[in-house]
Amino acid sequence: MKRREFLWLMPALPASYMLGCESNSSQLEQSLIARQDLLFKMFHNREFETISILLAPEFSYIDGASGGKARGYPKRLERVYKYQDRNDMLPISLADRSVEVSGDTGWVTAQLQFGQARTPYGSLTQIFRLEENQWKLVRHHFSPIAAMPRPTKGHS
């Protein structure tokens, strides 16, 4: 019989987590929420190039059917913003946000809602890594749960 080996992909946990240090975990979750809120604030303020400082060097994204590496991501965000602005999809808000932290890895899942009507649009998962006491976005994944609105007439 052939022997199979498995690779465990869970990050190593520091001793403080093994001992059930819940208050530290809660603080890390709150700092992760603050970092994600900053990311969305920068998006709404059109600070597309500045967002790069929040990204890990190996950052990648999948956004619906498209995806890519960090290079070009600020331009992609700018195009997304213009599209959403033309189609009354701003502001973006989060619903049902769930935050988890394990060691130096954190992830956030949420439902994105668009526009003043807060129309549900899709599911978001973002994975962060704690580097020198700062959360860096490693992976962004967005899956639509509804069809994208077609561009408004008179707008290109």
VMD Tcl script that draws the C-alpha trace (Angstrom):
set ca {
  {0.00 0.00 0.00}
  {1.27 3.44 -0.96}
  {1.97 5.84 1.90}
  {0.30 9.24 1.60}
  {1.58 12.39 3.22}
  {-0.55 15.41 3.97}
  {0.49 19.01 4.34}
  {-1.29 20.85 7.16}
  {-1.85 24.44 5.97}
  {-2.98 25.95 9.27}
  {-0.58 28.63 10.54}
  {1.48 27.86 13.60}
  {-0.04 29.31 16.76}
  {2.01 31.26 19.30}
  {1.99 29.96 22.87}
  {-0.41 32.72 24.01}
  {-3.13 31.28 21.75}
  {-2.55 27.73 22.91}
  {-3.25 28.90 26.45}
  {-6.61 30.40 25.46}
  {-5.70 34.07 25.67}
  {-9.14 35.33 24.57}
  {-8.59 39.01 25.36}
  {-5.59 39.13 23.02}
  {-7.64 37.43 20.30}
  {-10.45 39.95 20.78}
  {-7.98 42.85 20.47}
  {-6.56 41.35 17.28}
  {-10.06 40.91 15.85}
  {-10.86 44.56 16.62}
  {-7.62 45.73 14.99}
  {-8.43 43.60 11.93}
  {-11.90 45.17 11.66}
  {-10.29 48.62 11.92}
  {-7.84 47.73 9.12}
  {-10.62 46.51 6.84}
  {-12.67 49.63 7.61}
  {-9.64 51.73 6.62}
  {-9.38 49.83 3.34}
  {-13.02 50.61 2.50}
  {-12.64 54.24 3.63}
  {-9.64 54.65 1.30}
  {-11.71 53.15 -1.54}
  {-14.59 55.56 -0.96}
  {-12.13 58.48 -0.74}
  {-10.58 57.37 -4.07}
  {-7.15 56.78 -2.50}
  {-6.43 53.91 -4.88}
  {-2.63 54.18 -4.93}
  {-2.47 54.57 -1.13}
  {-4.30 51.27 -0.68}
  {-1.10 49.55 -1.82}
  {0.47 50.15 1.61}
  {-2.17 47.83 3.11}
  {-1.27 44.95 0.78}
  {1.15 42.10 1.48}
  {3.92 41.64 -1.14}
  {2.28 38.44 -2.44}
  {-1.23 39.95 -2.56}
  {-3.61 38.56 -5.18}
  {-7.30 38.92 -5.87}
  {-10.24 37.23 -7.53}
  {-13.08 39.60 -8.27}
  {-15.97 37.81 -9.93}
  {-14.56 36.41 -13.15}
  {-11.36 38.47 -13.12}
  {-8.26 38.15 -11.02}
  {-4.64 39.05 -10.80}
  {-1.67 40.12 -8.76}
  {-1.14 43.36 -6.87}
  {0.44 45.06 -9.86}
  {-2.40 46.94 -11.47}
  {-4.71 46.54 -8.50}
  {-5.02 50.31 -7.79}
  {-6.07 50.86 -11.44}
  {-8.55 48.00 -11.15}
  {-10.03 49.64 -8.03}
  {-10.30 52.93 -9.87}
  {-12.23 51.28 -12.73}
  {-14.49 49.49 -10.23}
  {-15.18 52.76 -8.42}
  {-16.10 54.58 -11.65}
  {-18.40 51.72 -12.70}
  {-20.13 51.66 -9.32}
  {-20.45 55.44 -9.24}
  {-22.11 55.48 -12.70}
  {-24.60 52.82 -11.62}
  {-25.62 54.22 -8.22}
  {-23.84 51.37 -6.42}
  {-22.04 53.61 -3.90}
  {-21.57 53.61 -1.02}
  {-20.55 50.01 -0.38}
  {-21.47 48.61 3.01}
  {-20.84 45.29 4.75}
  {-23.47 43.05 6.31}
  {-23.09 39.84 8.31}
  {-19.38 40.46 8.84}
  {-17.54 37.61 10.53}
  {-13.96 37.97 11.77}
  {-11.61 35.17 12.80}
  {-8.01 35.30 13.98}
  {-5.61 32.40 14.37}
  {-2.02 33.27 15.18}
  {-0.80 35.87 12.70}
  {-3.58 35.10 10.20}
  {-7.00 36.72 10.12}
  {-9.90 36.46 7.75}
  {-13.08 38.40 7.25}
  {-16.20 37.26 5.47}
  {-19.15 39.51 4.72}
  {-21.96 40.25 2.33}
  {-21.44 43.39 0.26}
  {-24.36 45.76 -0.14}
  {-24.38 48.51 -2.74}
  {-25.95 51.93 -2.91}
  {-28.27 53.84 -0.64}
  {-30.79 50.99 -0.85}
  {-28.13 48.58 0.46}
  {-28.92 46.04 -2.24}
  {-27.20 42.70 -1.48}
  {-24.74 41.97 -4.20}
  {-22.07 39.44 -3.30}
  {-19.88 37.58 -0.85}
  {-16.48 38.87 0.20}
  {-13.61 36.97 1.81}
  {-10.40 38.75 2.72}
  {-7.37 37.07 4.27}
  {-4.90 39.17 6.24}
  {-1.51 38.50 7.84}
  {-0.15 40.36 10.85}
  {3.25 41.87 9.97}
  {5.04 44.09 12.49}
  {1.74 44.80 14.31}
  {-0.02 45.81 11.05}
  {-2.58 43.72 9.20}
  {-1.66 43.29 5.52}
  {-4.21 42.07 2.97}
  {-2.94 38.86 1.37}
  {-5.98 37.67 -0.57}
  {-9.20 39.30 -1.71}
  {-12.00 37.16 -3.12}
  {-15.37 38.46 -4.25}
  {-18.21 36.36 -5.66}
  {-21.34 38.03 -7.00}
  {-24.68 36.65 -5.85}
  {-26.64 38.81 -8.31}
  {-26.13 40.05 -11.83}
  {-24.13 43.25 -12.20}
  {-26.30 46.17 -13.28}
  {-25.80 47.21 -16.86}
  {-24.21 50.62 -17.36}
  {-26.71 53.46 -17.17}
  {-27.68 54.94 -20.54}
  {-25.65 57.99 -21.43}
  {-22.64 56.75 -19.46}
  {-19.75 54.90 -20.98}
}
mol new
graphics top color blue
foreach p $ca { graphics top sphere $p radius 0.5 }
foreach p [lrange $ca 0 end-1] q [lrange $ca 1 end] { graphics top cylinder $p $q radius 0.2 }
display resetview
